[in-house]
Amino acid sequence: MTARGTLLVGNFQVDSPTRVHIDYWGDWPLVYRTEEAFLALSDGLPFAARALAWDETRCQMFMRLEKRA
C-alpha cells in the first residue's frame, strides 16, 4: 500500500517588513529564507506536486507538497 498525503510548511521570507519587530521587540529569532532556499528544502523528496503561496502581507511563505498513491 502506498500512502497519500499533503504537507504544508511555513517560513518567513528574507524581505519580510516585520523582521526587525519580530527579532528585536518580540525576541523571537527566526530562520528567514529566500524562495529558492525554501523550495530547496524539498529537493530529493518524492512528491507529485509542489507549490508556493504567500500570506496577504507577503511576510510568510507556505510550501505545499502533495504525495499521491
N, CA, C and O atoms as a GROMACS GRO file, in nm:
protein
  276
    1MET      N    1   0.083  -0.116   0.000
    1MET     CA    2   0.000   0.000   0.000
    1MET      C    3   0.089   0.124   0.000
    1MET      O    4   0.185   0.132   0.076
    2THR      N    5   0.057   0.220  -0.084
    2THR     CA    6   0.130   0.347  -0.091
    2THR      C    7   0.046   0.456  -0.026
    2THR      O    8  -0.072   0.472  -0.057
    3ALA      N    9   0.108   0.532   0.062
    3ALA     CA   10   0.036   0.637   0.134
    3ALA      C   11   0.026   0.763   0.051
    3ALA      O   12   0.113   0.794  -0.030
    4ARG      N   13  -0.084   0.835   0.071
    4ARG     CA   14  -0.104   0.965   0.009
    4ARG      C   15  -0.104   1.069   0.121
    4ARG      O   16  -0.123   1.036   0.238
    5GLY      N   17  -0.082   1.193   0.085
    5GLY     CA   18  -0.090   1.296   0.187
    5GLY      C   19  -0.048   1.433   0.138
    5GLY      O   20   0.004   1.447   0.027
    6THR      N   21  -0.073   1.532   0.221
    6THR     CA   22  -0.037   1.670   0.193
    6THR      C   23   0.039   1.726   0.313
    6THR      O   24   0.000   1.706   0.428
    7LEU      N   25   0.148   1.796   0.284
    7LEU     CA   26   0.228   1.860   0.388
    7LEU      C   27   0.233   2.008   0.357
    7LEU      O   28   0.265   2.048   0.244
    8LEU      N   29   0.201   2.092   0.455
    8LEU     CA   30   0.207   2.237   0.441
    8LEU      C   31   0.309   2.289   0.541
    8LEU      O   32   0.297   2.266   0.661
    9VAL      N   33   0.410   2.360   0.489
    9VAL     CA   34   0.518   2.412   0.573
    9VAL      C   35   0.526   2.563   0.554
    9VAL      O   36   0.516   2.612   0.441
   10GLY      N   37   0.543   2.636   0.662
   10GLY     CA   38   0.555   2.781   0.655
   10GLY      C   39   0.694   2.828   0.690
   10GLY      O   40   0.765   2.765   0.767
   11ASN      N   41   0.733   2.942   0.632
   11ASN     CA   42   0.863   3.002   0.660
   11ASN      C   43   0.855   3.151   0.626
   11ASN      O   44   0.794   3.190   0.526
   12PHE      N   45   0.916   3.235   0.709
   12PHE     CA   46   0.921   3.378   0.680
   12PHE      C   47   1.025   3.405   0.573
   12PHE      O   48   1.128   3.339   0.568
   13GLN      N   49   0.997   3.504   0.486
   13GLN     CA   50   1.092   3.537   0.380
   13GLN      C   51   1.190   3.644   0.427
   13GLN      O   52   1.164   3.717   0.522
   14VAL      N   53   1.304   3.650   0.360
   14VAL     CA   54   1.410   3.743   0.398
   14VAL      C   55   1.366   3.888   0.383
   14VAL      O   56   1.419   3.975   0.453
   15ASP      N   57   1.274   3.917   0.296
   15ASP     CA   58   1.228   4.054   0.271
   15ASP      C   59   1.112   4.095   0.360
   15ASP      O   60   1.049   4.199   0.336
   16SER      N   61   1.081   4.019   0.460
   16SER     CA   62   0.967   4.048   0.547
   16SER      C   63   0.983   4.184   0.615
   16SER      O   64   1.084   4.208   0.682
   17PRO      N   65   0.885   4.274   0.598
   17PRO     CA   66   0.895   4.406   0.661
   17PRO      C   67   0.880   4.400   0.814
   17PRO      O   68   0.909   4.498   0.881
   18THR      N   69   0.836   4.288   0.868
   18THR     CA   70   0.819   4.275   1.013
   18THR      C   71   0.941   4.213   1.080
   18THR      O   72   0.940   4.189   1.201
   19ARG      N   73   1.045   4.189   1.004
   19ARG     CA   74   1.162   4.118   1.055
   19ARG      C   75   1.224   4.186   1.177
   19ARG      O   76   1.253   4.119   1.276
   20VAL      N   77   1.245   4.317   1.172
   20VAL     CA   78   1.307   4.389   1.284
   20VAL      C   79   1.218   4.381   1.408
   20VAL      O   80   1.267   4.360   1.519
   21HIS      N   81   1.089   4.396   1.389
   21HIS     CA   82   0.997   4.392   1.503
   21HIS      C   83   0.995   4.253   1.567
   21HIS      O   84   0.997   4.241   1.690
   22ILE      N   85   0.991   4.150   1.485
   22ILE     CA   86   0.988   4.014   1.539
   22ILE      C   87   1.118   3.980   1.611
   22ILE      O   88   1.117   3.925   1.721
   23ASP      N   89   1.230   4.013   1.547
   23ASP     CA   90   1.361   3.980   1.607
   23ASP      C   91   1.390   4.061   1.733
   23ASP      O   92   1.431   4.007   1.835
   24TYR      N   93   1.369   4.193   1.724
   24TYR     CA   94   1.409   4.279   1.835
   24TYR      C   95   1.301   4.290   1.943
   24TYR      O   96   1.326   4.256   2.059
   25TRP      N   97   1.186   4.336   1.906
   25TRP     CA   98   1.080   4.360   2.005
   25TRP      C   99   1.018   4.231   2.056
   25TRP      O  100   0.987   4.220   2.174
   26GLY      N  101   1.002   4.135   1.968
   26GLY     CA  102   0.942   4.009   2.010
   26GLY      C  103   1.041   3.910   2.067
   26GLY      O  104   1.002   3.809   2.126
   27ASP      N  105   1.172   3.940   2.048
   27ASP     CA  106   1.277   3.848   2.092
   27ASP      C  107   1.249   3.707   2.042
   27ASP      O  108   1.258   3.609   2.117
   28TRP      N  109   1.214   3.699   1.914
   28TRP     CA  110   1.173   3.574   1.852
   28TRP      C  111   1.259   3.552   1.727
   28TRP      O  112   1.214   3.579   1.616
   29PRO      N  113   1.381   3.504   1.744
   29PRO     CA  114   1.469   3.484   1.628
   29PRO      C  115   1.416   3.371   1.539
   29PRO      O  116   1.385   3.262   1.586
   30LEU      N  117   1.407   3.400   1.412
   30LEU     CA  118   1.356   3.304   1.314
   30LEU      C  119   1.461   3.278   1.207
   30LEU      O  120   1.556   3.355   1.193
   31VAL      N  121   1.444   3.172   1.132
   31VAL     CA  122   1.528   3.144   1.015
   31VAL      C  123   1.451   3.196   0.894
   31VAL      O  124   1.345   3.145   0.859
   32TYR      N  125   1.506   3.300   0.830
   32TYR     CA  126   1.444   3.359   0.712
   32TYR      C  127   1.506   3.297   0.589
   32TYR      O  128   1.627   3.274   0.585
   33ARG      N  129   1.424   3.269   0.488
   33ARG     CA  130   1.475   3.206   0.366
   33ARG      C  131   1.423   3.278   0.242
   33ARG      O  132   1.317   3.341   0.244
   34THR      N  133   1.501   3.268   0.135
   34THR     CA  134   1.453   3.313   0.004
   34THR      C  135   1.360   3.205  -0.051
   34THR      O  136   1.354   3.094   0.002
   35GLU      N  137   1.288   3.237  -0.157
   35GLU     CA  138   1.201   3.138  -0.219
   35GLU      C  139   1.281   3.017  -0.265
   35GLU      O  140   1.238   2.903  -0.248
   36GLU      N  141   1.397   3.042  -0.324
   36GLU     CA  142   1.480   2.933  -0.375
   36GLU      C  143   1.528   2.843  -0.262
   36GLU      O  144   1.526   2.720  -0.274
   37ALA      N  145   1.573   2.903  -0.152
   37ALA     CA  146   1.622   2.825  -0.039
   37ALA      C  147   1.509   2.745   0.026
   37ALA      O  148   1.530   2.633   0.073
   38PHE      N  149   1.390   2.804   0.029
   38PHE     CA  150   1.276   2.735   0.088
   38PHE      C  151   1.237   2.614   0.003
   38PHE      O  152   1.214   2.505   0.056
   39LEU      N  153   1.230   2.632  -0.129
   39LEU     CA  154   1.197   2.520  -0.218
   39LEU      C  155   1.304   2.412  -0.213
   39LEU      O  156   1.274   2.294  -0.227
   40ALA      N  157   1.429   2.452  -0.194
   40ALA     CA  158   1.540   2.356  -0.189
   40ALA      C  159   1.525   2.257  -0.074
   40ALA      O  160   1.582   2.148  -0.079
   41LEU      N  161   1.450   2.293   0.030
   41LEU     CA  162   1.428   2.201   0.142
   41LEU      C  163   1.357   2.073   0.097
   41LEU      O  164   1.370   1.969   0.161
   42SER      N  165   1.283   2.082  -0.012
   42SER     CA  166   1.208   1.965  -0.059
   42SER      C  167   1.278   1.892  -0.174
   42SER      O  168   1.227   1.792  -0.224
   43ASP      N  169   1.395   1.940  -0.214
   43ASP     CA  170   1.469   1.871  -0.320
   43ASP      C  171   1.497   1.728  -0.279
   43ASP      O  172   1.541   1.702  -0.167
   44GLY      N  173   1.473   1.636  -0.368
   44GLY     CA  174   1.502   1.496  -0.342
   44GLY      C  175   1.388   1.420  -0.276
   44GLY      O  176   1.396   1.298  -0.261
   45LEU      N  177   1.281   1.490  -0.236
   45LEU     CA  178   1.166   1.421  -0.177
   45LEU      C  179   1.074   1.370  -0.287
   45LEU      O  180   1.054   1.438  -0.388
   46PRO      N  181   1.018   1.252  -0.269
   46PRO     CA  182   0.925   1.200  -0.370
   46PRO      C  183   0.787   1.262  -0.352
   46PRO      O  184   0.713   1.224  -0.262
   47PHE      N  185   0.752   1.358  -0.438
   47PHE     CA  186   0.621   1.420  -0.430
   47PHE      C  187   0.562   1.432  -0.569
   47PHE      O  188   0.634   1.430  -0.669
   48ALA      N  189   0.430   1.445  -0.574
   48ALA     CA  190   0.362   1.455  -0.702
   48ALA      C  191   0.341   1.600  -0.742
   48ALA      O  192   0.336   1.632  -0.861
   49ALA      N  193   0.329   1.689  -0.643
   49ALA     CA  194   0.307   1.830  -0.672
   49ALA      C  195   0.371   1.914  -0.562
   49ALA      O  196   0.375   1.875  -0.445
   50ARG      N  197   0.421   2.031  -0.603
   50ARG     CA  198   0.482   2.124  -0.509
   50ARG      C  199   0.438   2.264  -0.550
   50ARG      O  200   0.441   2.298  -0.668
   51ALA      N  201   0.398   2.345  -0.453
   51ALA     CA  202   0.352   2.481  -0.484
   51ALA      C  203   0.390   2.575  -0.371
   51ALA      O  204   0.396   2.534  -0.254
   52LEU      N  205   0.414   2.701  -0.406
   52LEU     CA  206   0.441   2.806  -0.308
   52LEU      C  207   0.325   2.904  -0.306
   52LEU      O  208   0.268   2.935  -0.411
   53ALA      N  209   0.292   2.954  -0.188
   53ALA     CA  210   0.191   3.058  -0.173
   53ALA      C  211   0.238   3.151  -0.062
   53ALA      O  212   0.328   3.116   0.015
   54TRP      N  213   0.178   3.268  -0.053
   54TRP     CA  214   0.216   3.367   0.047
   54TRP      C  215   0.092   3.414   0.122
   54TRP      O  216  -0.020   3.406   0.072
   55ASP      N  217   0.114   3.463   0.244
   55ASP     CA  218   0.003   3.526   0.315
   55ASP      C  219  -0.021   3.662   0.251
   55ASP      O  220   0.057   3.706   0.166
   56GLU      N  221  -0.128   3.729   0.290
   56GLU     CA  222  -0.164   3.854   0.224
   56GLU      C  223  -0.062   3.965   0.245
   56GLU      O  224  -0.058   4.059   0.165
   57THR      N  225   0.019   3.958   0.348
   57THR     CA  226   0.123   4.059   0.371
   57THR      C  227   0.253   4.025   0.299
   57THR      O  228   0.344   4.108   0.294
   58ARG      N  229   0.262   3.905   0.244
   58ARG     CA  230   0.382   3.853   0.178
   58ARG      C  231   0.501   3.843   0.273
   58ARG      O  232   0.617   3.847   0.230
   59CYS      N  233   0.473   3.830   0.404
   59CYS     CA  234   0.579   3.811   0.504
   59CYS      C  235   0.613   3.664   0.518
   59CYS      O  236   0.728   3.628   0.544
   60GLN      N  237   0.514   3.579   0.500
   60GLN     CA  238   0.535   3.436   0.521
   60GLN      C  239   0.499   3.358   0.395
   60GLN      O  240   0.399   3.384   0.328
   61MET      N  241   0.585   3.261   0.364
   61MET     CA  242   0.563   3.171   0.251
   61MET      C  243   0.511   3.038   0.303
   61MET      O  244   0.539   2.999   0.416
   62PHE      N  245   0.436   2.971   0.219
   62PHE     CA  246   0.387   2.838   0.252
   62PHE      C  247   0.418   2.746   0.135
   62PHE      O  248   0.385   2.775   0.021
   63MET      N  249   0.482   2.633   0.165
   63MET     CA  250   0.512   2.532   0.063
   63MET      C  251   0.417   2.415   0.085
   63MET      O  252   0.410   2.359   0.194
   64ARG      N  253   0.346   2.380  -0.021
   64ARG     CA  254   0.253   2.266  -0.015
   64ARG      C  255   0.310   2.153  -0.099
   64ARG      O  256   0.335   2.168  -0.219
   65LEU      N  257   0.329   2.039  -0.034
   65LEU     CA  258   0.378   1.919  -0.101
   65LEU      C  259   0.267   1.815  -0.098
   65LEU      O  260   0.208   1.789   0.007
   66GLU      N  261   0.239   1.757  -0.213
   66GLU     CA  262   0.138   1.652  -0.219
   66GLU      C  263   0.201   1.524  -0.269
   66GLU      O  264   0.278   1.523  -0.366
   67LYS      N  265   0.167   1.416  -0.201
   67LYS     CA  266   0.214   1.283  -0.242
   67LYS      C  267   0.091   1.204  -0.282
   67LYS      O  268  -0.004   1.190  -0.205
   68ARG      N  269   0.093   1.155  -0.402
   68ARG     CA  270  -0.019   1.075  -0.450
   68ARG      C  271   0.016   0.928  -0.450
   68ARG      O  272   0.133   0.891  -0.463
   69ALA      N  273  -0.083   0.846  -0.437
   69ALA     CA  274  -0.062   0.700  -0.435
   69ALA      C  275  -0.009   0.650  -0.567
   69ALA      O  276   0.014   0.530  -0.583
   0.00000   0.00000   0.00000
